[in-house]
Amino acid sequence: MSSTTRWVLFLAVIACAGAAYYLWSQREAPQPQPVTVEQAAAPAPNTDEVETLTRHPVPQVQPRDAEPVKPLPALDDSDDAMQQALDPIFSTQPLDALLNFDGFINRVVVTVDNLPHAKLPIRRLPAKPLRGKFLVKQGAGGAIEIDPTNYKRYRKYVELFEGMDSRKIAAVYFHFYPLFQDAYRDLGYKSAYFNDRVVAAIDDLLAAPEVHDPVRLVQPSVFYKYADARLENLSAGQRLMIRIGSENAARVKAKLRELRDALTKRNGDD
């Protein structure tokens, strides 16, 4: 497998995560009342709080004789290359229906940056909306609860994520890192380091509380919210971990720990 192929696989995982989040973030009311998906603009970076110290530096990747390193495309010119590399890998389904290749790397960076925030910018996710409804059920005393049948819907994304080789993903990510840093700088983070943000986003997901069924909801308006204010006030990424169910979340966390190790241990970090 070429380095480009492994790299786009890494991007595909994040894209699928974005697609799954679109489903998880749908707080649709019970029929017949229709519910729309809340659209959120990406929050502006707080440049006053930017950490200039690089905590997790990306190592320079040495070229291999057996696999010559091609020059990186410009960020604005990388969409076609990404789609051409992805198409033969996932030939079982049309990628145009799944991924949004318009500014693909920028979308990945925006998604990662916003995971620890309150909301993800739906319009800027790297994946297109998927079909399906967020299901609820009536619990004890008429309480609204997440229907556990929702969790099965996300299993294929969990299995895709689990099947990734974290070390190979990290190696290719390190090679193509300048494109990510360029996209992160374009968000307004002139001095911050994107790989530090990646690790921070992973740590935030790992810190998500373990929540078991029943997960109760309230519906003060059109959109559902968690009945427990502590859950409602979690980051977008942590609320995502709750919506996929405790079993899926445990599997995702195990892979995230492995991926974090690949992104940091190579540099001698603790």
ZIRADA-V736361 format. One record per backbone hydrogen bond with DSSP energy under -1.0 kcal/mol. CO is the residue of the C=O (numbers start at 1). NH is the residue of the N-H. E is the energy in kcal/mol with one decimal. If there is no record, write none. Layout:
BEGIN
CO&NH&E / CO&NH&E
END
This chain:
BEGIN
2&6&-2.1 / 3&7&-2.2 / 4&8&-2.4 / 5&9&-1.7 / 6&10&-1.7 / 7&11&-1.8 / 8&12&-2.4 / 9&13&-1.8 / 10&14&-1.6 / 11&15&-2.6 / 12&16&-2.9 / 13&17&-2.2 / 14&18&-2.2 / 15&19&-2.3 / 16&20&-2.8 / 17&21&-2.4 / 18&22&-1.8 / 19&23&-1.4 / 20&24&-2.7 / 21&25&-2.8 / 23&26&-1.2 / 30&33&-1.3 / 45&47&-1.4 / 46&49&-1.7 / 74&77&-1.3 / 75&78&-1.3 / 78&82&-2.0 / 79&83&-2.4 / 80&84&-2.8 / 81&85&-1.8 / 82&86&-2.0 / 83&87&-2.5 / 86&90&-2.0 / 90&93&-1.1 / 94&97&-1.1 / 95&98&-1.2 / 95&99&-3.4 / 98&128&-2.8 / 101&103&-1.1 / 103&107&-2.1 / 104&108&-2.1 / 105&109&-2.4 / 106&110&-2.4 / 107&111&-2.3 / 108&112&-2.5 / 109&113&-2.6 / 110&114&-1.7 / 114&117&-1.6 / 115&237&-2.6 / 117&236&-3.8 / 120&122&-1.2 / 121&124&-1.9 / 122&125&-1.3 / 126&100&-2.2 / 135&147&-2.0 / 137&145&-2.8 / 139&142&-1.7 / 140&143&-1.3 / 143&139&-4.3 / 144&217&-3.2 / 145&137&-2.6 / 147&150&-2.3 / 148&151&-1.4 / 150&153&-1.2 / 152&155&-1.1 / 154&158&-1.8 / 155&159&-2.7 / 156&160&-1.9 / 157&161&-2.3 / 158&162&-2.6 / 159&163&-1.6 / 161&164&-1.2 / 165&169&-2.5 / 166&170&-2.7 / 167&171&-2.2 / 168&172&-2.1 / 169&173&-2.7 / 170&174&-2.6 / 171&175&-1.4 / 172&176&-2.2 / 176&179&-1.4 / 177&181&-2.4 / 178&182&-2.3 / 179&183&-2.0 / 180&184&-2.4 / 181&185&-2.5 / 182&186&-1.9 / 184&189&-1.3 / 185&188&-1.6 / 188&190&-1.4 / 193&197&-1.2 / 194&198&-2.2 / 195&199&-2.2 / 196&200&-2.3 / 197&201&-2.5 / 198&202&-2.2 / 199&203&-2.6 / 200&204&-2.1 / 201&205&-1.9 / 202&206&-2.4 / 203&207&-1.4 / 205&208&-1.5 / 215&146&-2.2 / 216&227&-2.2 / 218&225&-2.7 / 225&218&-3.1 / 228&232&-2.0 / 229&233&-1.7 / 231&234&-1.5 / 235&239&-2.4 / 236&240&-1.9 / 237&241&-1.7 / 238&242&-1.3 / 239&243&-2.1 / 240&244&-1.3 / 242&245&-1.3 / 245&249&-2.6 / 246&250&-2.0 / 247&251&-1.6 / 248&252&-2.5 / 249&253&-2.7 / 250&254&-1.8 / 251&255&-1.6 / 252&256&-2.5 / 253&257&-2.3 / 254&258&-1.4 / 255&259&-2.7 / 256&260&-2.9 / 257&261&-2.1 / 258&262&-1.9 / 259&263&-1.7 / 260&264&-1.1 / 261&265&-2.3 / 264&267&-1.6 / 264&269&-1.8 / 265&268&-2.0
END
